[in-house]
Amino acid sequence: MRRGLLLLVAVAAAACGVRREGPPRIPPKTVVLTFDDAVRNHLTFVAPLLERLGFSATFFVTAHWMADQEHYLSFEEVAELHRRGFEIGNHTWSHGGYHRPEAARHLADDTARVDYQLGFFGVPRPTSFAWPGDVFGPESLVELRRLGYRFARRGRSPKAPPAGNHSGPLYDPRRNDPLLVPSTLIVKAGSTLSDFAAAASRAIRGRAVIFQFHGVPDPANPDVSTDPEDFRRFMTYLKEHGYRGIALRDLEPYVDRTHLPRDPLARVRWPPEN
């Protein structure tokens, strides 16, 4: 009788989409540190500071600005970040937008060119991706999944909070497609320690805060540039308040790949076409 009752409960739970077992929940105070565009100071300033504090990070690489060797890394120099234990992610060769349907057919080539150059210098094929310009579309999402990526980071929008609220969505592996991981805070030139701390404070059990940085500072994109002393204050705050700074790939243990969530944004084109 008891065995039959347990079986009945299990069947009912399965019918309701409830699983008795699953991956562990993301621990509280988990923040993911991501850096875009292969800016030179990622190697000369950011990485050494993260190493001293015991943090990991993902560096998303594009070739778009690499001709400027004064301010941007070469692929050989990116390989040094890999050798030092950081994750290298793919940000496409061209840094073009992948929200339009016709763009999806170019995604395989645009990522493969980056993979080839990384591989030439001993960097494994990336499993994490960052949507260039934080734009995305359903056709490219399908292609990205076909290419075998495990994670992809988008921006805050759509469904960002009202203007004036600097902190956006959290990543919840039970709700968000791992190829549409939202940026909680895109750190910009005017971001303050108060903004940063407010975003970090939302890293509760089961949900991670995703920080999106660019250059520290950023020569090509001054609106998303971070002052080095501000960055030092941000990272010191995380360390002193017991946060765990990880790379995007380090979220893998918390994702149930056999039952991925039905993220409504998987059908969304952002930004929408007029």
C-alpha positions as CSV (number, residue, x, y, z in Angstrom):
1,M,0.0,0.0,0.0
2,R,2.8,2.5,1.0
3,R,4.8,1.6,-2.1
4,G,1.7,2.2,-4.3
5,L,1.1,5.6,-2.6
6,L,4.7,6.7,-3.2
7,L,4.5,5.7,-6.8
8,L,1.3,7.7,-7.2
9,V,2.9,10.8,-5.6
10,A,5.9,10.5,-7.9
11,V,3.6,10.2,-11.0
12,A,1.6,13.2,-9.9
13,A,4.8,15.2,-9.2
14,A,6.1,14.4,-12.7
15,A,2.8,15.4,-14.3
16,C,3.1,18.8,-12.5
17,G,6.6,19.3,-13.6
18,V,8.0,18.8,-10.1
19,R,11.2,16.8,-9.7
20,R,12.2,15.3,-6.4
21,E,15.9,15.7,-7.2
22,G,17.9,18.1,-9.2
23,P,21.0,20.2,-9.3
24,P,22.1,22.1,-6.2
25,R,20.9,25.7,-5.8
26,I,23.3,28.6,-6.5
27,P,24.8,29.6,-3.2
28,P,24.1,33.1,-1.9
29,K,26.6,35.9,-2.7
30,T,27.5,34.4,-6.1
31,V,28.5,36.9,-8.7
32,V,29.7,36.2,-12.2
33,L,32.3,38.6,-13.5
34,T,32.4,39.1,-17.3
35,F,34.6,41.4,-19.5
36,D,34.0,42.2,-23.1
37,D,36.1,43.0,-26.2
38,A,39.7,41.9,-25.3
39,V,40.8,45.3,-24.0
40,R,44.5,45.4,-23.2
41,N,44.0,46.3,-19.5
42,H,42.1,43.0,-19.0
43,L,45.5,41.4,-19.0
44,T,47.7,44.1,-17.5
45,F,45.4,45.3,-14.7
46,V,42.1,43.4,-14.3
47,A,43.5,39.8,-14.3
48,P,46.3,40.5,-11.7
49,L,43.8,42.2,-9.4
50,L,41.3,39.3,-9.7
51,E,44.1,36.8,-9.0
52,R,45.1,38.6,-5.8
53,L,41.5,38.6,-4.6
54,G,40.9,34.9,-5.6
55,F,38.2,35.7,-8.2
56,S,37.6,34.0,-11.5
57,A,36.0,35.6,-14.6
58,T,35.1,35.2,-18.2
59,F,36.8,37.3,-20.9
60,F,34.7,37.5,-24.1
61,V,36.9,37.9,-27.2
62,T,36.2,39.7,-30.5
63,A,38.7,40.6,-33.2
64,H,36.8,43.7,-34.1
65,W,39.2,46.1,-32.4
66,M,42.4,44.0,-32.4
67,A,44.1,46.1,-35.1
68,D,44.6,48.7,-32.4
69,Q,47.4,46.9,-30.6
70,E,48.0,49.8,-28.3
71,H,44.7,49.3,-26.6
72,Y,43.6,45.8,-27.4
73,L,45.0,42.3,-27.0
74,S,46.2,40.0,-29.7
75,F,45.0,36.3,-29.7
76,E,48.4,35.3,-28.4
77,E,47.9,37.6,-25.4
78,V,44.4,36.4,-24.9
79,A,45.9,32.9,-24.5
80,E,47.9,34.2,-21.5
81,L,44.5,34.8,-19.8
82,H,43.6,31.2,-20.4
83,R,46.9,29.9,-19.1
84,R,46.3,31.9,-15.9
85,G,43.0,30.0,-15.4
86,F,40.4,32.5,-16.7
87,E,37.6,31.4,-19.0
88,I,37.8,32.7,-22.6
89,G,34.4,33.2,-24.3
90,N,33.5,33.9,-27.9
91,H,32.2,37.4,-28.8
92,T,32.3,36.8,-32.6
93,W,34.9,38.0,-35.0
94,S,32.9,40.9,-36.4
95,H,31.0,42.0,-33.3
96,G,27.9,42.2,-35.6
97,G,24.3,42.1,-34.4
98,Y,22.6,38.7,-34.4
99,H,19.0,39.7,-33.8
100,R,17.8,39.6,-37.5
101,P,16.7,36.3,-39.1
102,E,19.2,36.5,-42.0
103,A,22.1,37.0,-39.6
104,A,21.9,33.5,-38.1
105,R,23.4,31.9,-41.2
106,H,26.6,33.8,-40.6
107,L,27.0,33.0,-36.9
108,A,28.8,29.7,-37.4
109,D,31.5,31.3,-39.5
110,D,31.8,34.4,-37.3
111,T,32.4,32.3,-34.2
112,A,34.6,29.7,-36.0
113,R,37.1,32.3,-37.0
114,V,37.6,33.2,-33.3
115,D,37.8,29.6,-32.4
116,Y,40.5,28.9,-35.0
117,Q,42.7,31.8,-33.8
118,L,42.3,30.8,-30.1
119,G,43.1,27.2,-30.9
120,F,46.2,28.2,-32.8
121,F,47.5,29.6,-29.5
122,G,46.4,26.6,-27.4
123,V,43.0,27.9,-26.1
124,P,40.2,25.3,-26.1
125,R,37.1,26.0,-28.1
126,P,34.9,28.3,-26.0
127,T,31.7,27.0,-24.5
128,S,30.5,30.5,-23.4
129,F,29.3,33.3,-25.7
130,A,28.3,36.9,-25.3
131,W,25.7,38.4,-27.7
132,P,27.4,41.3,-29.5
133,G,25.7,44.6,-28.6
134,D,23.4,42.6,-26.3
135,V,21.0,41.9,-29.1
136,F,19.6,38.5,-29.9
137,G,16.9,36.7,-32.0
138,P,15.3,33.2,-32.0
139,E,17.0,32.1,-35.2
140,S,20.5,32.8,-33.9
141,L,19.6,31.2,-30.6
142,V,18.7,28.0,-32.4
143,E,22.0,28.2,-34.3
144,L,24.0,28.9,-31.1
145,R,22.5,25.8,-29.5
146,R,23.4,23.8,-32.6
147,L,27.0,25.0,-32.3
148,G,27.2,23.5,-28.8
149,Y,27.5,26.5,-26.6
150,R,26.6,25.9,-23.0
151,F,26.1,29.5,-21.9
152,A,25.5,32.9,-23.5
153,R,25.2,36.2,-21.8
154,R,22.8,38.9,-23.0
155,G,22.1,42.4,-21.7
156,R,19.5,43.7,-19.2
157,S,16.7,44.3,-21.7
158,P,14.0,43.4,-22.4
159,K,12.2,43.3,-19.1
160,A,14.7,45.7,-17.5
161,P,13.5,47.7,-14.5
162,P,12.2,51.2,-14.8
163,A,14.6,54.1,-15.7
164,G,16.6,55.1,-12.6
165,N,17.0,51.5,-11.3
166,H,20.5,50.5,-12.2
167,S,20.1,46.9,-11.3
168,G,18.5,44.5,-13.8
169,P,17.5,40.8,-13.9
170,L,19.2,38.0,-12.0
171,Y,20.2,34.7,-13.5
172,D,17.9,31.8,-12.2
173,P,18.7,28.5,-13.9
174,R,15.1,27.4,-13.2
175,R,13.7,30.3,-15.3
176,N,16.4,31.5,-17.7
177,D,17.6,29.7,-20.8
178,P,21.4,29.3,-20.3
179,L,21.9,30.8,-23.7
180,L,20.0,34.0,-22.5
181,V,21.8,34.7,-19.2
182,P,20.8,38.3,-18.3
183,S,23.3,41.0,-17.3
184,T,22.2,42.3,-13.9
185,L,24.4,45.4,-14.1
186,I,26.3,46.7,-17.1
187,V,29.0,48.8,-15.4
188,K,29.2,52.2,-17.1
189,A,31.3,55.4,-16.7
190,G,28.8,56.8,-14.1
191,S,28.4,53.6,-12.1
192,T,29.1,54.2,-8.4
193,L,30.1,51.9,-5.6
194,S,26.5,52.3,-4.3
195,D,25.1,51.1,-7.6
196,F,27.5,48.2,-7.6
197,A,26.9,47.2,-4.0
198,A,23.1,47.4,-4.5
199,A,23.3,45.0,-7.5
200,A,25.6,42.6,-5.6
201,S,23.3,42.5,-2.6
202,R,20.6,40.8,-4.7
203,A,22.7,37.6,-5.1
204,I,20.5,35.3,-3.0
205,R,20.3,31.6,-2.9
206,G,19.3,30.1,-6.2
207,R,20.1,33.3,-8.2
208,A,23.4,34.8,-9.4
209,V,24.2,38.4,-10.2
210,I,25.9,38.9,-13.5
211,F,28.2,41.8,-13.9
212,Q,29.1,43.0,-17.4
213,F,32.3,45.1,-17.7
214,H,34.2,46.4,-20.7
215,G,37.5,48.2,-20.6
216,V,39.1,49.4,-17.3
217,P,39.2,52.0,-18.8
218,D,37.7,51.5,-22.3
219,P,39.3,53.5,-25.2
220,A,36.7,52.8,-27.8
221,N,33.5,52.8,-25.7
222,P,33.8,55.6,-23.1
223,D,30.1,55.2,-22.1
224,V,30.9,51.8,-20.7
225,S,34.4,52.6,-19.5
226,T,35.3,51.8,-15.9
227,D,37.9,53.9,-14.0
228,P,40.6,51.6,-12.6
229,E,40.3,53.0,-9.1
230,D,36.5,52.5,-9.2
231,F,37.1,48.9,-10.4
232,R,39.5,48.3,-7.5
233,R,36.9,49.6,-5.1
234,F,34.2,47.3,-6.6
235,M,36.3,44.2,-6.4
236,T,37.5,45.0,-2.9
237,Y,33.9,45.5,-1.8
238,L,33.1,42.0,-3.1
239,K,36.1,40.5,-1.2
240,E,35.4,42.3,2.0
241,H,31.8,41.3,2.0
242,G,32.3,37.6,1.3
243,Y,31.2,37.4,-2.3
244,R,32.2,34.6,-4.6
245,G,33.4,35.9,-8.0
246,I,33.2,33.2,-10.7
247,A,33.3,32.7,-14.4
248,L,30.1,32.0,-16.5
249,R,31.2,28.4,-17.0
250,D,31.2,27.9,-13.2
251,L,27.4,28.0,-13.3
252,E,27.3,24.6,-14.9
253,P,26.7,22.5,-11.7
254,Y,23.4,24.4,-11.1
255,V,21.8,23.8,-14.5
256,D,19.6,20.8,-15.2
257,R,20.4,20.2,-18.9
258,T,17.8,17.4,-19.0
259,H,15.0,19.9,-18.2
260,L,15.9,23.3,-19.4
261,P,13.4,26.0,-18.6
262,R,11.0,27.3,-21.2
263,D,12.3,30.9,-21.2
264,P,9.7,33.1,-23.0
265,L,12.6,35.3,-24.3
266,A,13.7,32.4,-26.5
267,R,10.9,33.5,-28.9
268,V,11.7,37.2,-28.6
269,R,13.7,39.4,-31.1
270,W,15.6,42.1,-29.3
271,P,15.4,44.9,-30.2
272,P,12.1,44.3,-32.0
273,E,12.1,45.2,-35.7
274,N,9.9,48.0,-36.8
